[in-house]
Amino acid sequence: MRAPEGSTRGAADLVLRGGVVRTITDQHPDATAIALRGGRIVHVGDDREVLAHAGPGTGIIDLSGRAVLPGINDAHLHATWLGALWPRTLFDGDSARPWNPLRTNEQRRAAILRAGELLSSLGITSYTEPGLGPGEDDGPTGAFGSSVVGLYRELAAEGRLNARVTVLSLYGELDGRSSLPDVLAGLAAHRSSADPRWLRFAGVKIFADGIPPMRSAYTNCCYADGTAASLLVDGDDDADREGNLARMVAAAHRAGLQVGVHATGDRSIDVVLDAVERAQAERAADLGHYVIHGDMANSAQLQRMAALGVGLDVQPGIALRTRDQVDAVLGPGSAAAFWRLGEALERGVRMCVTSDAPVLSPDWRCQIAAADEWLGPASDLRQRMAQLLRCCTAEPASQDGAAAWKGVLAPGMAADLCVLAADPLAVAPGELPEVDVDLTVVDGRIVHDRTGIG
């Protein structure tokens, strides 16, 4: 008879003991050890309890006070592009002139694998490629077209992925136009993967607008120079473009697919939320739709997001780096009203802290530090750190539709974890980038070991 998932039957493959285990749940707040077997977590508790699951063939790691966390899940990271550019990021130079364009499948494959090694070194065990597909088959970077999708399928089948990957399909241009016929045709041809625990095609990425610093966010107000932007979706006028964006969202929803919409301006966010609300009224289903960036989301919109179950993917590092540019194009003090991270947390919005690498470094520790700086002083830094850690683990798992099997440390959950040199709840968020990632485990397999503890 087969043992059920999460069963304690049989000896563990790997035990980590003598440290701090941060489960990102309310359970086991004083845990010091964790046992893994068959790619799942077997037990979380104190050293004595967990060592009871060890056998003659069990690998035992002495944490020596280190801290275990769930594997980090970056919900918005362009890994293929990252592998081509790293160690450079788009903030290092002119993003309009892409470096190292990927011309061949061999180069693309190498870029994916290179990114995988980098992400493993940072404790990242899951990520979302937010936009791959035919809309970029002729794109200048070579990092987003249909060939990349094929390579991910090959690498997943070969067992070469160091992290679990979620893909949003792109039927328009990256940071550019999309048309309703192209999106509808893409949705009709949407294909899933053989093993969604390693490679999942969740739905579709749509670019609603651009970004405030480029005066391309679709806003309810004019820019300081008197100009106004339009949606990137094709249409004869603003009303037609808004209608086409709503039809794209509705079509994906009817197909049972998730939608991630790049929307930064308050007017574009309203269009997205209206579309989701109408789609849900037509077919009641929580598919995990979410707004990407959401720079100008206001209080009323955050309240609607929470009510509708619409998530929000934010990049605090971009907020810090662009606030002066935002003030320059929208007027002094404008940036202070954007990126309402604290309010999103208070209202219960499913918020994921992401890097948007290679726009910025994929180092999640830096994004947590940036979020803390943007939020300002806190009366309880420990509580803030716990909240932000959830935004890098449990919340992205929920966005992936995978909260039942990854994102926290509990029996039966995926054996995806990372080990930090110090307890993150014992340091200030601003100090987190100085805390090393010593070990990364995916599906029970060690993929990064900085100090040789494994």
C-alpha positions as CSV (number, residue, x, y, z in Angstrom):
1,M,0.0,0.0,0.0
2,R,1.4,3.4,-1.0
3,A,2.1,5.9,1.8
4,P,0.0,9.1,1.6
5,E,1.7,12.3,0.8
6,G,3.3,13.8,3.9
7,S,3.4,10.4,5.6
8,T,6.1,9.8,8.2
9,R,6.6,6.2,7.0
10,G,10.2,5.4,6.3
11,A,13.5,7.1,7.1
12,A,14.1,10.7,5.9
13,D,16.5,11.4,3.0
14,L,17.8,14.6,4.7
15,V,17.6,16.2,8.1
16,L,18.6,19.7,9.0
17,R,19.0,20.2,12.7
18,G,20.4,22.6,15.3
19,G,19.1,25.9,13.9
20,V,15.9,28.0,13.5
21,V,13.1,26.9,11.2
22,R,10.9,29.8,10.0
23,T,7.8,28.0,8.6
24,I,6.0,31.2,7.5
25,T,2.9,29.7,9.3
26,D,1.6,29.9,12.8
27,Q,2.8,26.4,13.5
28,H,6.1,25.4,15.2
29,P,7.3,28.8,16.2
30,D,10.2,27.3,18.1
31,A,11.2,24.6,15.6
32,T,14.9,23.8,15.3
33,A,14.9,21.0,12.7
34,I,13.2,19.7,9.6
35,A,13.2,16.3,7.9
36,L,12.7,15.7,4.1
37,R,11.9,12.6,2.1
38,G,11.0,11.9,-1.5
39,G,10.8,15.6,-2.3
40,R,8.4,16.4,0.6
41,I,8.7,17.7,4.1
42,V,8.2,14.8,6.6
43,H,8.4,16.6,9.9
44,V,9.1,20.0,11.5
45,G,9.9,20.3,15.2
46,D,12.7,20.1,17.7
47,D,15.9,18.2,17.1
48,R,14.8,15.1,19.1
49,E,11.5,14.8,17.2
50,V,13.1,15.3,13.8
51,L,16.0,13.0,14.4
52,A,13.6,10.2,15.2
53,H,12.9,10.2,11.4
54,A,16.6,9.6,10.5
55,G,17.9,6.2,9.5
56,P,21.3,4.7,8.4
57,G,21.1,6.4,5.0
58,T,19.8,9.8,6.1
59,G,22.0,12.8,5.4
60,I,22.2,15.0,8.5
61,I,23.1,18.7,8.3
62,D,24.1,20.6,11.4
63,L,22.8,24.1,10.9
64,S,24.9,25.5,13.8
65,G,22.3,28.2,14.5
66,R,21.5,29.0,10.8
67,A,17.9,29.7,9.8
68,V,15.7,27.6,7.4
69,L,13.1,29.4,5.3
70,P,10.8,28.2,2.6
71,G,12.4,28.5,-0.9
72,I,12.0,32.0,-2.3
73,N,9.5,32.5,-5.1
74,D,10.2,35.5,-7.3
75,A,6.8,36.0,-9.0
76,H,8.1,38.4,-11.7
77,L,11.5,37.6,-13.1
78,H,12.7,37.4,-16.7
79,A,15.2,34.6,-16.2
80,T,16.3,34.0,-19.8
81,W,17.0,37.7,-20.2
82,L,18.7,37.8,-16.8
83,G,21.0,34.9,-17.9
84,A,22.0,36.9,-21.0
85,L,22.8,40.2,-19.2
86,W,24.0,39.3,-15.7
87,P,25.9,40.9,-13.9
88,R,24.4,43.9,-15.6
89,T,20.9,45.1,-15.1
90,L,18.8,47.6,-17.1
91,F,19.5,50.3,-14.6
92,D,23.2,50.0,-15.6
93,G,22.6,51.6,-18.9
94,D,20.3,52.2,-21.9
95,S,17.5,49.7,-21.9
96,A,16.5,50.7,-25.4
97,R,19.7,49.1,-26.7
98,P,19.7,45.5,-25.4
99,W,23.1,43.9,-24.6
100,N,24.0,40.4,-25.6
101,P,21.0,39.6,-27.8
102,L,20.3,35.9,-27.9
103,R,20.6,34.8,-31.5
104,T,20.5,31.0,-31.2
105,N,18.8,28.3,-29.2
106,E,22.2,27.3,-27.8
107,Q,22.6,30.8,-26.4
108,R,19.1,30.8,-25.0
109,R,19.5,27.4,-23.4
110,A,22.8,28.6,-21.8
111,A,21.1,31.8,-20.5
112,I,18.3,29.8,-18.8
113,L,20.8,27.5,-17.2
114,R,23.1,30.3,-16.1
115,A,20.1,32.1,-14.6
116,G,19.2,28.9,-12.8
117,E,22.6,28.7,-11.1
118,L,22.4,32.4,-10.1
119,L,18.9,32.0,-8.6
120,S,19.9,28.9,-6.7
121,S,22.7,30.8,-5.1
122,L,20.1,33.3,-3.9
123,G,17.8,30.7,-2.4
124,I,15.2,31.1,-5.2
125,T,13.4,27.8,-5.8
126,S,10.4,29.1,-7.9
127,Y,10.0,32.0,-10.4
128,T,7.6,33.3,-13.0
129,E,8.7,34.2,-16.5
130,P,6.1,36.9,-17.1
131,G,5.7,36.9,-20.8
132,L,7.0,34.4,-23.3
133,G,5.6,33.6,-26.7
134,P,5.0,34.5,-30.4
135,G,4.5,38.2,-29.7
136,E,8.3,38.4,-29.3
137,D,9.4,35.9,-31.9
138,D,11.1,38.8,-33.7
139,G,12.0,40.8,-30.5
140,P,15.4,42.4,-30.3
141,T,16.6,40.5,-27.2
142,G,15.8,37.0,-28.4
143,A,14.9,36.2,-24.8
144,F,11.1,36.1,-24.9
145,G,10.0,34.3,-28.1
146,S,8.4,30.9,-28.7
147,S,11.8,29.2,-28.9
148,V,12.3,30.0,-25.2
149,V,9.1,28.2,-24.4
150,G,10.3,25.2,-26.3
151,L,13.6,25.2,-24.4
152,Y,11.9,25.4,-21.1
153,R,9.9,22.3,-22.1
154,E,13.1,20.5,-23.0
155,L,14.9,21.4,-19.8
156,A,12.0,20.4,-17.7
157,A,11.8,17.0,-19.4
158,E,15.5,16.5,-18.9
159,G,15.3,17.4,-15.2
160,R,17.7,20.3,-15.7
161,L,15.6,23.0,-14.0
162,N,17.0,24.2,-10.7
163,A,13.7,26.0,-9.9
164,R,10.0,25.5,-10.5
165,V,8.9,27.8,-13.4
166,T,5.5,29.4,-14.1
167,V,5.1,31.0,-17.5
168,L,2.7,33.7,-18.7
169,S,2.2,33.5,-22.4
170,L,2.8,36.7,-24.4
171,Y,0.8,37.3,-27.6
172,G,1.8,40.9,-28.1
173,E,5.0,42.8,-27.9
174,L,7.1,43.2,-24.8
175,D,6.4,46.7,-23.4
176,G,4.4,47.3,-26.6
177,R,1.2,46.8,-28.5
178,S,-1.1,43.9,-28.5
179,S,-4.3,43.2,-30.5
180,L,-7.5,41.5,-29.5
181,P,-7.3,39.0,-32.5
182,D,-3.7,38.0,-31.6
183,V,-4.6,37.4,-27.9
184,L,-7.8,35.5,-28.8
185,A,-5.8,33.3,-31.2
186,G,-3.2,32.7,-28.6
187,L,-5.7,31.7,-25.9
188,A,-7.3,29.2,-28.3
189,A,-3.9,27.5,-28.8
190,H,-2.8,27.6,-25.2
191,R,-1.1,24.4,-24.1
192,S,-0.2,23.1,-20.7
193,S,3.0,21.3,-19.6
194,A,3.5,17.6,-18.8
195,D,4.5,18.3,-15.2
196,P,3.0,21.5,-13.9
197,R,5.0,21.2,-10.6
198,W,8.1,22.0,-12.6
199,L,6.8,24.0,-15.6
200,R,3.3,25.5,-15.5
201,F,1.7,27.6,-18.2
202,A,-0.6,29.6,-16.1
203,G,-2.2,32.0,-18.5
204,V,-1.5,35.2,-20.3
205,K,0.5,38.4,-19.9
206,I,-1.0,41.6,-21.2
207,F,0.7,45.0,-21.4
208,A,-2.0,47.6,-20.6
209,D,0.4,50.6,-20.5
210,G,3.9,51.7,-20.0
211,I,5.5,53.4,-17.0
212,P,5.2,56.8,-15.4
213,P,8.8,58.0,-15.9
214,M,8.4,57.5,-19.7
215,R,5.0,59.3,-19.6
216,S,3.4,56.1,-20.9
217,A,1.3,55.1,-17.9
218,Y,-2.4,55.5,-18.6
219,T,-3.5,58.0,-16.0
220,N,-6.5,60.0,-15.0
221,C,-4.4,63.2,-15.0
222,C,-2.1,64.8,-17.5
223,Y,1.6,64.8,-17.1
224,A,3.4,68.0,-16.1
225,D,4.1,68.8,-19.7
226,G,0.4,68.6,-20.6
227,T,0.6,65.2,-22.4
228,A,-1.4,62.1,-21.8
229,A,-0.8,58.5,-22.6
230,S,-3.0,55.8,-24.2
231,L,-3.3,52.1,-23.6
232,L,-0.9,49.9,-25.5
233,V,-3.8,47.7,-26.6
234,D,-4.9,48.3,-30.2
235,G,-8.1,50.3,-30.8
236,D,-9.5,53.3,-32.6
237,D,-9.8,55.5,-29.5
238,D,-9.5,55.3,-25.7
239,A,-12.9,53.7,-25.3
240,D,-12.2,51.1,-28.0
241,R,-8.8,50.3,-26.5
242,E,-10.3,49.9,-23.0
243,G,-13.0,47.7,-24.4
244,N,-10.5,45.5,-26.1
245,L,-8.4,45.1,-22.9
246,A,-11.6,44.1,-21.1
247,R,-12.4,41.5,-23.8
248,M,-8.9,40.0,-23.5
249,V,-9.3,39.6,-19.7
250,A,-12.8,38.2,-20.1
251,A,-11.7,35.7,-22.8
252,A,-8.8,34.4,-20.6
253,H,-11.1,34.1,-17.6
254,R,-13.7,32.1,-19.6
255,A,-10.9,29.8,-20.7
256,G,-9.9,29.2,-17.0
257,L,-6.6,31.0,-17.4
258,Q,-4.8,33.5,-15.2
259,V,-4.2,37.0,-16.4
260,G,-1.2,39.1,-15.3
261,V,-1.6,42.7,-16.5
262,H,1.2,45.2,-16.6
263,A,-0.7,48.2,-15.4
264,T,1.0,51.2,-13.7
265,G,-1.4,54.1,-14.3
266,D,-4.5,54.6,-12.1
267,R,-6.7,54.7,-15.2
268,S,-5.3,51.4,-16.6
269,I,-5.8,49.7,-13.2
270,D,-9.4,50.8,-13.1
271,V,-10.0,49.2,-16.5
272,V,-8.4,45.9,-15.4
273,L,-10.4,45.8,-12.1
274,D,-13.6,46.6,-14.0
275,A,-12.9,43.8,-16.5
276,V,-12.1,41.2,-13.7
277,E,-15.3,42.1,-11.8
278,R,-17.4,41.6,-14.9
279,A,-15.6,38.4,-15.8
280,Q,-16.2,37.0,-12.3
281,A,-19.9,38.0,-12.5
282,E,-20.2,36.0,-15.7
283,R,-18.2,33.0,-14.4
284,A,-17.5,32.8,-10.6
285,A,-13.9,31.6,-10.3
286,D,-10.8,32.7,-8.5
287,L,-8.1,32.3,-11.1
288,G,-5.5,34.4,-9.4
289,H,-5.6,37.4,-11.8
290,Y,-3.1,40.1,-10.8
291,V,-1.8,43.6,-11.5
292,I,1.9,43.8,-12.3
293,H,3.6,46.9,-10.9
294,G,0.5,48.9,-10.0
295,D,2.6,52.0,-9.3
296,M,-0.4,54.4,-9.0
297,A,-2.9,52.1,-7.4
298,N,-5.0,54.3,-5.0
299,S,-6.9,53.4,-1.8
300,A,-10.2,52.6,-3.6
301,Q,-8.4,50.3,-6.0
302,L,-6.5,48.5,-3.3
303,Q,-9.8,47.9,-1.6
304,R,-11.3,46.5,-4.8
305,M,-8.2,44.3,-5.3
306,A,-8.7,42.7,-1.9
307,A,-12.4,42.2,-2.5
308,L,-11.9,40.7,-6.0
309,G,-8.9,38.6,-5.0
310,V,-6.7,40.4,-7.5
311,G,-3.1,40.2,-6.6
312,L,-0.4,42.9,-6.8
313,D,3.2,42.3,-7.9
314,V,5.5,45.1,-6.7
315,Q,9.2,46.0,-7.0
316,P,10.2,48.3,-4.1
317,G,13.7,48.8,-5.6
318,I,12.2,50.4,-8.7
319,A,10.1,52.7,-6.5
320,L,13.3,53.9,-4.8
321,R,15.2,54.3,-8.1
322,T,12.5,56.1,-10.0
323,R,10.9,58.4,-7.5
324,D,12.8,61.5,-8.7
325,Q,11.8,60.8,-12.3
326,V,8.2,60.3,-11.3
327,D,8.2,63.7,-9.5
328,A,9.7,65.3,-12.6
329,V,7.0,64.1,-15.0
330,L,3.9,64.2,-12.7
331,G,4.9,67.0,-10.4
332,P,6.8,67.4,-7.1
333,G,5.6,65.0,-4.4
334,S,3.7,62.7,-6.8
335,A,5.9,59.6,-6.0
336,A,5.0,59.8,-2.3
337,A,1.5,58.8,-3.2
338,F,2.5,55.8,-5.3
339,W,3.5,52.3,-4.4
340,R,1.2,52.0,-1.3
341,L,2.8,48.9,0.0
342,G,1.8,49.3,3.6
343,E,-1.8,50.0,2.7
344,A,-1.9,46.9,0.4
345,L,-0.7,44.8,3.3
346,E,-3.2,46.3,5.7
347,R,-6.1,45.8,3.3
348,G,-5.2,42.2,2.7
349,V,-4.2,42.4,-0.9
350,R,-2.2,39.4,-2.0
351,M,1.0,41.2,-2.6
352,C,4.2,39.7,-4.0
353,V,7.5,41.4,-3.6
354,T,9.4,40.8,-6.8
355,S,12.6,41.9,-8.6
356,D,11.6,42.3,-12.3
357,A,15.2,41.1,-12.9
358,P,17.2,42.0,-15.0
359,V,15.6,45.5,-14.5
360,L,17.1,45.1,-11.0
361,S,19.2,42.4,-9.4
362,P,17.2,39.2,-8.6
363,D,18.4,39.4,-5.0
364,W,15.2,39.3,-2.9
365,R,17.1,40.4,0.2
366,C,17.6,43.7,-1.5
367,Q,14.0,44.0,-2.4
368,I,13.0,43.4,1.2
369,A,15.4,46.1,2.3
370,A,14.0,48.5,-0.3
371,A,10.4,47.7,0.8
372,D,11.4,48.5,4.4
373,E,13.0,51.8,3.3
374,W,9.9,52.8,1.2
375,L,7.6,51.9,4.1
376,G,9.5,54.0,6.6
377,P,9.9,53.5,10.3
378,A,8.2,50.5,11.9
379,S,7.3,50.0,15.6
380,D,7.8,46.2,15.2
381,L,10.6,45.3,12.8
382,R,10.2,41.6,13.5
383,Q,6.5,41.7,12.4
384,R,7.5,43.7,9.3
385,M,10.1,41.2,8.3
386,A,7.7,38.4,8.8
387,Q,5.2,40.1,6.5
388,L,7.7,40.8,3.8
389,L,9.0,37.2,3.9
390,R,5.5,36.0,3.2
391,C,5.5,38.3,0.2
392,C,8.4,36.3,-1.1
393,T,7.2,32.8,-0.3
394,A,3.6,32.1,0.7
395,E,2.0,34.9,-1.3
396,P,3.7,34.0,-4.6
397,A,2.8,30.4,-4.1
398,S,-0.8,31.5,-3.8
399,Q,-0.4,33.5,-7.0
400,D,0.9,30.3,-8.6
401,G,-2.2,28.4,-7.5
402,A,0.2,26.2,-5.5
403,A,-0.5,27.2,-1.9
404,A,-1.6,23.7,-1.2
405,W,1.8,22.2,-1.8
406,K,4.5,24.9,-1.7
407,G,5.4,28.3,-0.1
408,V,5.6,27.2,3.6
409,L,7.4,24.6,5.6
410,A,4.9,22.0,6.9
411,P,4.6,18.2,6.6
412,G,3.5,17.2,3.1
413,M,4.7,20.4,1.4
414,A,7.3,20.5,-1.2
415,A,10.9,20.2,0.1
416,D,11.9,23.6,-1.3
417,L,13.9,25.6,1.2
418,C,16.9,27.9,1.7
419,V,19.2,28.3,4.7
420,L,20.4,31.7,5.8
421,A,23.5,32.4,7.9
422,A,21.4,34.2,10.5
423,D,17.7,34.3,11.6
424,P,16.0,37.0,9.4
425,L,13.6,37.8,12.3
426,A,16.6,38.7,14.4
427,V,18.0,41.4,12.0
428,A,16.5,44.6,10.7
429,P,15.2,44.4,7.1
430,G,17.8,46.9,6.0
431,E,20.5,44.5,7.2
432,L,19.1,41.5,5.4
433,P,21.3,41.9,2.2
434,E,24.4,41.2,4.4
435,V,23.0,37.8,5.5
436,D,24.4,35.1,3.3
437,V,22.3,32.3,1.6
438,D,24.3,29.2,2.6
439,L,22.1,26.4,1.2
440,T,19.3,25.9,-1.3
441,V,17.2,22.8,-1.6
442,V,14.7,22.1,-4.4
443,D,12.4,19.0,-4.3
444,G,14.7,17.7,-1.6
445,R,17.8,18.1,-3.7
446,I,20.7,20.4,-2.8
447,V,21.3,22.8,-5.7
448,H,23.5,25.4,-3.8
449,D,25.9,24.9,-1.0
450,R,28.0,28.0,-0.3
451,T,30.0,26.8,2.7
452,G,29.9,23.0,2.2
453,I,27.5,22.3,5.1
454,G,25.6,19.8,2.9
